[in-house]
Amino acid sequence: MRDKDRVPRTDITRRFTDALLDLHHRRAVPEGVLRESRRTWVNVVHTAIGASRHPIVDAMVAVHATTGTGGRPLLSRPERSDPYGLALITATAAHIEDFDDTHLATVIHPGAACLGAALALGGDREGAEVLHAFALGVEAQLRVGVALTPSHYDEGWHITGTCGVIGAAVTAGLLLGLDREGLARCVGLAASQTVGHREGFGSAVKPFNAGKASANGVLSALLAAQEFTAPGSPLEGRQGLFSALSPAADPDDVLRDLGERWESSNNTYKPYPCGIVSHPAIDAAVALSPRLEGRDVTSVEVRCHPLVVELTGNPQPENGLRAKFSTVHGVAAGLLDGTVGLPQYEDARVTAPDARDLRAATRLEPDSSCARDEATLRVRLGDGTELTEHVAHARGSSSRPLTDAELEAKALALTEPVLGGRARTMLRSSWDLEAATTLTEHFAPAKVEGATA
């Protein structure tokens, strides 16, 4: 880029927060972006409800539930918590199954942190205001993520946690009604509360990072409202977020074409509950499965992008959480079961002898000429037959996005075990967020017995 086109780096944070606040006040998020934000909302609300009874959530509730009638009700649970705990638990639940939305260019899952912030502070806000604040929070964290990419992630940071706190802070700050000074302080506070390393992948720490990002964003907004001080250049400063977390970052990315070009329009939704780089290989395995016709498989080769080996190269995961970062498990499950969903990532399925044996016969072949959403599967059978399946673009990618009908089927599969007959009502309410008088009203179908408003 030419030097004269570069945005001055001395006031990036302030110009960023001013622009976001202006877009919010003018309700200037374009309809096409709002439509994708509705899809993001539908997807992440249902991943959060679907995991609301997960043991990881149970453990967090045991620590953060309030006593008596204080706090607000947790999503699809009878317990209550304060705003910090509500954001923490909601965003963690949304990311537990690795089934939430994904921005492939940065590998950020932006919806979880912003959903937690919205529930924590938006209960009495109109649905239209919530959707705009949610959309702008998603956009804010993705822009920070683009500026940090790729060196930040490559160095071991969990980018959903480190950038999610910015998105949560923006959503929370807008819903709290912070002014220009307040929103700038809010983002300044959030920039000092980044969290998450990739070493935690395959454990409860990964979804916890999304939860902490959301809770820290809410805390930032609440403290900013109390005029808690923060640095003036937290993103672009000489020792600020970009310098500390990725020396190769391009801070100009947060402002470039803001309001005209929207990173949130590139958000995608998973058909499989696992690391997104595994999806093209799983697509190929599911498509090829009927052609096996019960014959023995002697070897499986997966031609894939090199990132697959780095992120999801675990050859023999010992449980369901770790299997979400094992492409060879996803391929084995797809070939054996002809489908890959939550049951294929239960501990019993992961440790089953047939899955273990087929994983052992599967080899990843990284190829730098292979796109991130592309894979080729070569399966050799005991009778000498070789079967091949190529996937140019994975289902759910920007090139093959899930339809609204596919999103709805996924949503209902996640929430019907929790909500029963109310799942369809919650789904309709999710699509119609803007029609809700309050966010509390919007989530009424997800309320469970024993919970109070």
QUILIN-V644913 format. One record per run of one state. SS is the DSSP state (@ for helix, = for strand, . for the rest). FROM is the first residue (numbers start at 1). TO is the last residue. Records with the same first field share a line. If there is no record, write none. Layout:
SS: FROM-TO ; FROM-TO
This chain:
.: 1-2 ; 6-11 ; 26-30 ; 51-54 ; 65-71 ; 74-79 ; 82-82 ; 97-101 ; 104-107 ; 109-110 ; 122-126 ; 149-150 ; 155-156 ; 158-158 ; 177-179 ; 192-196 ; 201-203 ; 226-240 ; 246-250 ; 255-262 ; 267-267 ; 269-275 ; 293-296 ; 305-305 ; 314-319 ; 324-325 ; 338-341 ; 346-346 ; 351-352 ; 361-361 ; 367-374 ; 382-385 ; 392-403 ; 432-432 ; 436-438 ; 443-443 ; 447-453
@: 3-5 ; 12-25 ; 31-50 ; 55-64 ; 83-96 ; 111-121 ; 127-148 ; 151-154 ; 159-176 ; 180-191 ; 198-200 ; 204-225 ; 241-245 ; 251-254 ; 263-266 ; 276-292 ; 306-312 ; 320-323 ; 327-337 ; 342-345 ; 347-350 ; 353-360 ; 404-431 ; 433-435 ; 439-442 ; 444-446
=: 72-73 ; 80-81 ; 102-103 ; 108-108 ; 157-157 ; 197-197 ; 268-268 ; 297-304 ; 313-313 ; 326-326 ; 362-366 ; 375-381 ; 386-391
